[in-house]
Amino acid sequence: MSDIDSTIGAKALQIRKGAGLKQEDVAQIAGISRPFLSLLEQGKRGWSADLLVTVGDALGVGAAGLLPDPPQTPREDRAAG
């Protein structure tokens, strides 16, 4: 799968473990199988918009909570000069 699938999967795993949740519990709430959730977390399956919503909601972070953080770029100081 793509780098984004791996990145989202790793973030989902981090959030799930940080919350002390089991794969079985998250999968049941999201309406998917535990093996499929495992494949998503490993980046071996692609994340659709529906999966982002259902798994994100099951983890309590919503779809946006699973997306990678945007890169930080320095902002120009508009007050200077």
N, C-alpha and C positions, 0 to 999 in steps of 0.2 A: 504494500500500500504506500501511500505518499507520506512525506515528512509531516504534513499537517495532521494526518490520521495518527501517527505515532506521538506527536506532540499533545494532541487532545487526549489520547489514551493515557499517556503518562500523567497528565493533569487530573484526569478522572480518578486514576488509581491513587494519586497523592491525596486528593480530596476525600476519597472513600476511606482510606486508611487513617487519615487525620481525624475523621469523624468517628472512627471506631466501628465502621459498618462492615458487614460481611457481603461478599459478592451475591450470595443467595438472597439477602434482604433487598439489596438495590435492584437486582434483576427482577424480583417479584413485583416490587413497586413500579418498575419501569415497564413491566409486561413483556420481558424478554427472558431467554434462558440464561442460566449462570454460565454455561460454556461460551455463549455468544458474547456476554459481557466481558469474559476473560479475553476473548479474541480482540474485542474493541480496545480494552486496556493495554494489550500488547501491540496495538497498531497493526494487527493482521487483518482487520476488517475496516471498511470505510464508514465514516460518520455521515449519515444523512441529516438533513435539517430536523426531521422527526426524531431521530435518535438523540440529537443534541438537546432537544426540548425534553423528551421523556427521561433520559438519564440525568440530565442537569436538574430537572425537577425532583427526581428521586434522591439526588444527592443534596438537595436543598440550596443549589446555587443558580438554577436556571441555565438556559443555553449559554448566555454570555459568560457565565462563570467557568465554562469549560474551554472557552476560546483563549488562545495565547494572548498574553499581554502585548500591546503594541510596543515597538522599540522606542526607547527614550532618545530623543534628539534634543540637543541644546536649542533653547529658544533665544532669538535675538532680543536684547534688551532695548525695547523701543523707546524707553525714556532717555537712553544715552544718545548723545550727539545731536 
